[in-house]
């Protein structure tokens, strides 16, 4: 299966839409695409929108981790958009979601992180 990639800017983030299968045969396409985008920008904050990704294998996951490291070296951040489904289960099982934040929607990923910790009932702690 093919991998389709597109990018746009939104609220100070570069959003890369990833559609198709991210596997051994396509992982290099994502790496090259992101390298091209990041090569022109420093301190890049990137959101990988995996909403239309249908499959990811170990090479695809390894590529996401290497992109995270690349961005981190340059003081950037990588967030993932991954609604509930097959790919989100793969990410959780591989524990990638422990290494980088994952959100169910692009809107949630674009939101700034909460600066006030929440208590167990969901309310803000004074």
VOVO-461422 format. One record per atom (N, C-alpha, C): residue number from 0; atom name; x, y, z. Coordinates in Angstrom, 1 decimal, decimal comma. Layout:
# residues N
(NUM 'CA' (X Y Z)),
...
This chain:
# residues 126
(0 'N' (0,8 -1,2 0,0)),
(0 'CA' (0,0 0,0 0,0)),
(0 'C' (0,9 1,2 0,0)),
(1 'N' (0,4 2,3 -0,5)),
(1 'CA' (1,1 3,5 -0,6)),
(1 'C' (1,0 4,4 0,6)),
(2 'N' (1,8 5,3 0,8)),
(2 'CA' (1,8 6,3 1,8)),
(2 'C' (1,6 7,7 1,2)),
(3 'N' (0,6 8,4 1,7)),
(3 'CA' (0,3 9,7 1,2)),
(3 'C' (0,6 10,7 2,3)),
(4 'N' (1,4 11,8 2,0)),
(4 'CA' (1,8 12,7 3,0)),
(4 'C' (1,4 14,1 2,5)),
(5 'N' (1,0 15,0 3,4)),
(5 'CA' (0,7 16,4 3,1)),
(5 'C' (1,0 17,1 4,4)),
(6 'N' (1,3 18,4 4,3)),
(6 'CA' (1,6 19,2 5,5)),
(6 'C' (0,9 20,6 5,3)),
(7 'N' (0,6 21,2 6,5)),
(7 'CA' (0,2 22,5 6,5)),
(7 'C' (0,5 23,1 7,9)),
(8 'N' (0,5 24,4 8,0)),
(8 'CA' (0,7 25,1 9,2)),
(8 'C' (-0,6 25,4 9,9)),
(9 'N' (-0,6 25,3 11,2)),
(9 'CA' (-1,8 25,6 12,0)),
(9 'C' (-1,4 25,9 13,4)),
(10 'N' (-1,8 27,2 13,8)),
(10 'CA' (-1,5 27,6 15,2)),
(10 'C' (-0,1 27,4 15,7)),
(11 'N' (0,9 27,7 14,8)),
(11 'CA' (2,3 27,6 15,2)),
(11 'C' (2,9 26,2 15,1)),
(12 'N' (2,1 25,3 14,6)),
(12 'CA' (2,5 23,9 14,5)),
(12 'C' (2,6 23,5 13,0)),
(13 'N' (3,5 22,7 12,6)),
(13 'CA' (3,5 22,0 11,3)),
(13 'C' (2,7 20,7 11,5)),
(14 'N' (1,7 20,6 10,7)),
(14 'CA' (0,8 19,4 10,8)),
(14 'C' (1,1 18,5 9,6)),
(15 'N' (1,6 17,3 9,8)),
(15 'CA' (1,8 16,3 8,7)),
(15 'C' (0,7 15,3 8,8)),
(16 'N' (-0,1 15,2 7,7)),
(16 'CA' (-1,1 14,3 7,5)),
(16 'C' (-0,5 13,0 6,9)),
(17 'N' (-0,7 11,9 7,6)),
(17 'CA' (-0,1 10,6 7,1)),
(17 'C' (-1,3 9,7 6,8)),
(18 'N' (-1,4 9,2 5,6)),
(18 'CA' (-2,5 8,4 5,1)),
(18 'C' (-1,9 7,1 4,5)),
(19 'N' (-2,4 6,0 4,8)),
(19 'CA' (-2,0 4,7 4,2)),
(19 'C' (-1,3 3,8 5,3)),
(20 'N' (-0,2 3,2 4,8)),
(20 'CA' (0,5 2,2 5,7)),
(20 'C' (1,9 2,7 5,9)),
(21 'N' (2,3 2,8 7,2)),
(21 'CA' (3,7 3,2 7,5)),
(21 'C' (4,4 1,9 7,9)),
(22 'N' (5,2 1,4 7,0)),
(22 'CA' (5,9 0,1 7,2)),
(22 'C' (7,3 0,1 6,6)),
(23 'N' (7,9 -1,0 6,5)),
(23 'CA' (9,2 -1,2 6,0)),
(23 'C' (9,4 -0,5 4,7)),
(24 'N' (8,4 -0,6 3,8)),
(24 'CA' (8,6 -0,1 2,4)),
(24 'C' (8,3 1,4 2,3)),
(25 'N' (7,6 2,0 3,3)),
(25 'CA' (7,2 3,4 3,2)),
(25 'C' (7,8 4,3 4,2)),
(26 'N' (8,4 3,7 5,3)),
(26 'CA' (9,0 4,6 6,4)),
(26 'C' (9,9 5,6 5,9)),
(27 'N' (10,8 5,3 4,9)),
(27 'CA' (11,7 6,2 4,4)),
(27 'C' (11,0 7,5 3,7)),
(28 'N' (9,8 7,3 3,2)),
(28 'CA' (9,1 8,4 2,6)),
(28 'C' (8,7 9,4 3,7)),
(29 'N' (8,3 9,0 4,8)),
(29 'CA' (8,0 9,9 5,9)),
(29 'C' (9,2 10,5 6,4)),
(30 'N' (10,3 9,8 6,6)),
(30 'CA' (11,5 10,4 7,1)),
(30 'C' (12,0 11,5 6,1)),
(31 'N' (12,0 11,2 4,9)),
(31 'CA' (12,5 12,2 3,9)),
(31 'C' (11,6 13,4 3,8)),
(32 'N' (10,3 13,2 3,9)),
(32 'CA' (9,3 14,3 3,9)),
(32 'C' (9,5 15,2 5,1)),
(33 'N' (9,7 14,6 6,3)),
(33 'CA' (9,9 15,4 7,5)),
(33 'C' (11,2 16,1 7,5)),
(34 'N' (12,2 15,4 7,0)),
(34 'CA' (13,6 16,0 6,9)),
(34 'C' (13,5 17,2 6,0)),
(35 'N' (12,8 17,1 4,9)),
(35 'CA' (12,6 18,3 4,0)),
(35 'C' (11,9 19,4 4,7)),
(36 'N' (10,9 19,2 5,5)),
(36 'CA' (10,2 20,2 6,2)),
(36 'C' (11,0 20,8 7,3)),
(37 'N' (11,6 19,9 8,1)),
(37 'CA' (12,4 20,4 9,2)),
(37 'C' (13,7 21,1 8,8)),
(38 'N' (14,2 20,7 7,6)),
(38 'CA' (15,5 21,3 7,2)),
(38 'C' (15,4 22,8 6,9)),
(39 'N' (14,2 23,3 6,8)),
(39 'CA' (14,0 24,7 6,6)),
(39 'C' (13,6 25,5 7,8)),
(40 'N' (13,4 24,8 8,9)),
(40 'CA' (12,9 25,5 10,2)),
(40 'C' (13,7 24,9 11,4)),
(41 'N' (14,0 25,8 12,3)),
(41 'CA' (14,5 25,5 13,6)),
(41 'C' (13,5 25,6 14,6)),
(42 'N' (13,6 24,8 15,7)),
(42 'CA' (12,7 24,8 16,8)),
(42 'C' (11,3 24,5 16,3)),
(43 'N' (11,2 23,5 15,5)),
(43 'CA' (10,0 23,1 14,9)),
(43 'C' (9,1 22,3 15,8)),
(44 'N' (7,8 22,6 15,9)),
(44 'CA' (6,9 21,8 16,6)),
(44 'C' (6,0 21,2 15,6)),
(45 'N' (5,9 19,9 15,6)),
(45 'CA' (5,3 19,1 14,6)),
(45 'C' (4,2 18,2 15,2)),
(46 'N' (3,1 18,1 14,5)),
(46 'CA' (2,0 17,2 14,8)),
(46 'C' (1,9 16,2 13,7)),
(47 'N' (2,1 14,9 14,0)),
(47 'CA' (1,9 13,8 13,0)),
(47 'C' (0,4 13,3 13,2)),
(48 'N' (-0,4 13,7 12,2)),
(48 'CA' (-1,8 13,3 12,2)),
(48 'C' (-1,9 11,9 11,6)),
(49 'N' (-2,1 10,9 12,5)),
(49 'CA' (-2,2 9,5 12,1)),
(49 'C' (-3,7 9,1 11,9)),
(50 'N' (-4,6 10,0 11,8)),
(50 'CA' (-6,0 9,7 11,7)),
(50 'C' (-6,4 8,8 10,6)),
(51 'N' (-5,7 8,9 9,5)),
(51 'CA' (-5,9 8,1 8,3)),
(51 'C' (-4,9 7,0 8,0)),
(52 'N' (-4,1 6,8 9,0)),
(52 'CA' (-3,1 5,7 8,9)),
(52 'C' (-3,8 4,4 9,2)),
(53 'N' (-3,6 3,5 8,3)),
(53 'CA' (-4,3 2,2 8,5)),
(53 'C' (-3,5 1,1 9,1)),
(54 'N' (-2,1 1,3 9,1)),
(54 'CA' (-1,2 0,3 9,6)),
(54 'C' (0,1 0,9 9,9)),
(55 'N' (0,8 0,4 10,9)),
(55 'CA' (2,2 0,7 11,2)),
(55 'C' (2,9 -0,5 11,7)),
(56 'N' (4,1 -0,8 11,2)),
(56 'CA' (4,9 -1,9 11,7)),
(56 'C' (6,1 -1,3 12,5)),
(57 'N' (7,0 -2,2 12,9)),
(57 'CA' (8,1 -1,8 13,8)),
(57 'C' (9,0 -0,7 13,1)),
(58 'N' (9,2 -0,8 11,8)),
(58 'CA' (10,0 0,2 11,1)),
(58 'C' (9,3 1,6 11,1)),
(59 'N' (8,0 1,5 10,9)),
(59 'CA' (7,2 2,8 11,0)),
(59 'C' (7,3 3,4 12,3)),
(60 'N' (7,1 2,6 13,4)),
(60 'CA' (7,2 3,1 14,8)),
(60 'C' (8,6 3,6 15,0)),
(61 'N' (9,6 2,9 14,6)),
(61 'CA' (11,0 3,3 14,7)),
(61 'C' (11,2 4,7 14,1)),
(62 'N' (10,6 4,9 12,9)),
(62 'CA' (10,7 6,2 12,2)),
(62 'C' (10,1 7,3 13,0)),
(63 'N' (8,9 7,1 13,6)),
(63 'CA' (8,3 8,1 14,5)),
(63 'C' (9,2 8,4 15,7)),
(64 'N' (9,8 7,4 16,3)),
(64 'CA' (10,8 7,7 17,4)),
(64 'C' (12,0 8,5 16,9)),
(65 'N' (12,5 8,1 15,7)),
(65 'CA' (13,7 8,9 15,3)),
(65 'C' (13,3 10,3 14,9)),
(66 'N' (12,1 10,6 14,4)),
(66 'CA' (11,7 11,9 14,2)),
(66 'C' (11,5 12,7 15,5)),
(67 'N' (11,0 12,0 16,5)),
(67 'CA' (10,9 12,7 17,8)),
(67 'C' (12,3 13,1 18,3)),
(68 'N' (13,3 12,2 18,1)),
(68 'CA' (14,7 12,5 18,6)),
(68 'C' (15,2 13,7 17,8)),
(69 'N' (15,0 13,7 16,5)),
(69 'CA' (15,5 14,8 15,6)),
(69 'C' (14,9 16,1 16,0)),
(70 'N' (13,6 16,2 16,3)),
(70 'CA' (13,0 17,4 16,7)),
(70 'C' (13,5 17,8 18,1)),
(71 'N' (13,6 16,9 19,0)),
(71 'CA' (14,0 17,1 20,3)),
(71 'C' (15,4 17,8 20,3)),
(72 'N' (16,3 17,3 19,5)),
(72 'CA' (17,7 17,8 19,4)),
(72 'C' (17,6 19,3 19,1)),
(73 'N' (16,6 19,7 18,3)),
(73 'CA' (16,5 21,1 17,9)),
(73 'C' (15,5 21,9 18,7)),
(74 'N' (15,2 21,4 19,9)),
(74 'CA' (14,3 22,1 20,8)),
(74 'C' (12,9 22,1 20,3)),
(75 'N' (12,5 21,1 19,5)),
(75 'CA' (11,2 21,0 18,9)),
(75 'C' (10,4 19,9 19,7)),
(76 'N' (9,2 19,8 19,3)),
(76 'CA' (8,3 18,8 19,9)),
(76 'C' (7,5 18,0 18,8)),
(77 'N' (7,2 16,8 19,1)),
(77 'CA' (6,4 16,0 18,2)),
(77 'C' (5,2 15,5 19,0)),
(78 'N' (4,0 15,7 18,5)),
(78 'CA' (2,8 15,2 19,1)),
(78 'C' (2,1 14,3 18,0)),
(79 'N' (1,3 13,4 18,5)),
(79 'CA' (0,6 12,5 17,6)),
(79 'C' (-0,9 12,7 17,7)),
(80 'N' (-1,6 12,6 16,6)),
(80 'CA' (-3,0 12,5 16,6)),
(80 'C' (-3,4 11,1 16,1)),
(81 'N' (-4,1 10,4 17,0)),
(81 'CA' (-4,4 9,0 16,7)),
(81 'C' (-5,7 8,7 17,4)),
(82 'N' (-6,8 8,7 16,7)),
(82 'CA' (-8,1 8,3 17,3)),
(82 'C' (-8,1 6,8 17,6)),
(83 'N' (-9,0 6,5 18,5)),
(83 'CA' (-9,1 5,1 18,9)),
(83 'C' (-9,3 4,1 17,7)),
(84 'N' (-8,5 3,0 17,7)),
(84 'CA' (-8,6 2,1 16,6)),
(84 'C' (-7,4 1,2 16,6)),
(85 'N' (-7,2 0,6 15,5)),
(85 'CA' (-6,0 -0,3 15,3)),
(85 'C' (-4,7 0,3 15,5)),
(86 'N' (-4,4 1,5 14,9)),
(86 'CA' (-3,1 2,1 15,0)),
(86 'C' (-2,9 2,6 16,4)),
(87 'N' (-3,9 3,1 17,1)),
(87 'CA' (-3,7 3,6 18,5)),
(87 'C' (-3,4 2,4 19,4)),
(88 'N' (-4,0 1,2 19,1)),
(88 'CA' (-3,6 0,0 19,9)),
(88 'C' (-2,2 -0,4 19,7)),
(89 'N' (-1,7 -0,3 18,4)),
(89 'CA' (-0,3 -0,6 18,1)),
(89 'C' (0,6 0,4 18,9)),
(90 'N' (0,2 1,7 18,9)),
(90 'CA' (1,1 2,7 19,6)),
(90 'C' (1,1 2,4 21,1)),
(91 'N' (0,0 2,1 21,7)),
(91 'CA' (-0,1 1,8 23,1)),
(91 'C' (0,7 0,5 23,4)),
(92 'N' (0,5 -0,5 22,7)),
(92 'CA' (1,2 -1,8 22,9)),
(92 'C' (2,7 -1,6 22,8)),
(93 'N' (3,2 -0,8 21,9)),
(93 'CA' (4,6 -0,6 21,7)),
(93 'C' (5,1 0,5 22,7)),
(94 'N' (4,2 1,1 23,5)),
(94 'CA' (4,6 2,1 24,5)),
(94 'C' (5,1 3,4 23,9)),
(95 'N' (4,9 3,6 22,7)),
(95 'CA' (5,3 4,9 22,0)),
(95 'C' (4,6 6,1 22,7)),
(96 'N' (3,4 5,8 23,1)),
(96 'CA' (2,6 6,9 23,7)),
(96 'C' (3,2 7,4 25,1)),
(97 'N' (4,1 6,6 25,6)),
(97 'CA' (4,8 7,0 26,8)),
(97 'C' (5,9 8,0 26,5)),
(98 'N' (6,5 7,9 25,2)),
(98 'CA' (7,6 8,7 24,8)),
(98 'C' (7,1 10,0 24,2)),
(99 'N' (5,9 10,1 23,6)),
(99 'CA' (5,4 11,3 23,0)),
(99 'C' (3,9 11,4 23,2)),
(100 'N' (3,4 12,6 23,4)),
(100 'CA' (2,0 12,7 23,6)),
(100 'C' (1,1 12,3 22,4)),
(101 'N' (0,0 11,7 22,7)),
(101 'CA' (-0,9 11,3 21,7)),
(101 'C' (-2,3 11,8 22,0)),
(102 'N' (-3,0 12,3 21,0)),
(102 'CA' (-4,3 13,0 21,2)),
(102 'C' (-5,3 12,4 20,3)),
(103 'N' (-6,6 12,3 20,7)),
(103 'CA' (-7,6 11,7 19,8)),
(103 'C' (-8,0 12,6 18,6)),
(104 'N' (-7,8 13,9 18,7)),
(104 'CA' (-8,1 14,8 17,6)),
(104 'C' (-7,0 15,8 17,4)),
(105 'N' (-7,1 16,5 16,2)),
(105 'CA' (-6,1 17,5 15,9)),
(105 'C' (-6,4 18,7 16,8)),
(106 'N' (-7,6 19,0 17,1)),
(106 'CA' (-8,0 20,1 18,0)),
(106 'C' (-7,3 19,9 19,4)),
(107 'N' (-7,4 18,7 19,9)),
(107 'CA' (-6,8 18,5 21,2)),
(107 'C' (-5,3 18,6 21,1)),
(108 'N' (-4,7 18,1 20,1)),
(108 'CA' (-3,2 18,2 19,9)),
(108 'C' (-2,7 19,7 19,8)),
(109 'N' (-3,5 20,5 19,2)),
(109 'CA' (-3,2 21,9 19,1)),
(109 'C' (-3,3 22,7 20,3)),
(110 'N' (-4,1 22,2 21,3)),
(110 'CA' (-4,3 23,0 22,5)),
(110 'C' (-3,0 23,0 23,4)),
(111 'N' (-2,8 24,2 24,0)),
(111 'CA' (-1,6 24,3 24,9)),
(111 'C' (-1,7 23,3 26,0)),
(112 'N' (-0,6 22,8 26,5)),
(112 'CA' (-0,6 21,9 27,7)),
(112 'C' (-1,2 22,6 28,9)),
(113 'N' (-1,9 21,9 29,8)),
(113 'CA' (-2,4 22,5 31,0)),
(113 'C' (-1,2 22,8 31,9)),
(114 'N' (-1,3 24,0 32,5)),
(114 'CA' (-0,2 24,4 33,4)),
(114 'C' (-0,6 24,2 34,8)),
(115 'N' (-1,9 24,0 35,1)),
(115 'CA' (-2,3 23,7 36,4)),
(115 'C' (-2,7 22,3 36,5)),
(116 'N' (-2,1 21,5 37,5)),
(116 'CA' (-2,4 20,1 37,6)),
(116 'C' (-3,8 19,9 38,0)),
(117 'N' (-4,4 18,8 37,6)),
(117 'CA' (-5,8 18,5 38,0)),
(117 'C' (-5,8 17,5 39,1)),
(118 'N' (-6,8 17,6 40,0)),
(118 'CA' (-6,9 16,6 41,0)),
(118 'C' (-7,7 15,4 40,4)),
(119 'N' (-7,9 14,4 41,2)),
(119 'CA' (-8,5 13,2 40,7)),
(119 'C' (-9,9 13,3 40,3)),
(120 'N' (-10,6 14,3 40,7)),
(120 'CA' (-12,0 14,5 40,3)),
(120 'C' (-12,1 15,4 39,0)),
(121 'N' (-10,9 15,8 38,5)),
(121 'CA' (-10,9 16,6 37,3)),
(121 'C' (-10,9 18,1 37,5)),
(122 'N' (-11,0 18,5 38,7)),
(122 'CA' (-11,0 20,0 38,9)),
(122 'C' (-9,6 20,5 39,1)),
(123 'N' (-9,4 21,8 38,9)),
(123 'CA' (-8,1 22,4 39,0)),
(123 'C' (-7,7 22,4 40,5)),
(124 'N' (-6,5 22,2 40,8)),
(124 'CA' (-5,9 22,3 42,1)),
(124 'C' (-5,5 23,8 42,4)),
(125 'N' (-6,0 24,4 43,5)),
(125 'CA' (-5,7 25,8 43,7)),
(125 'C' (-4,2 26,0 44,0)),
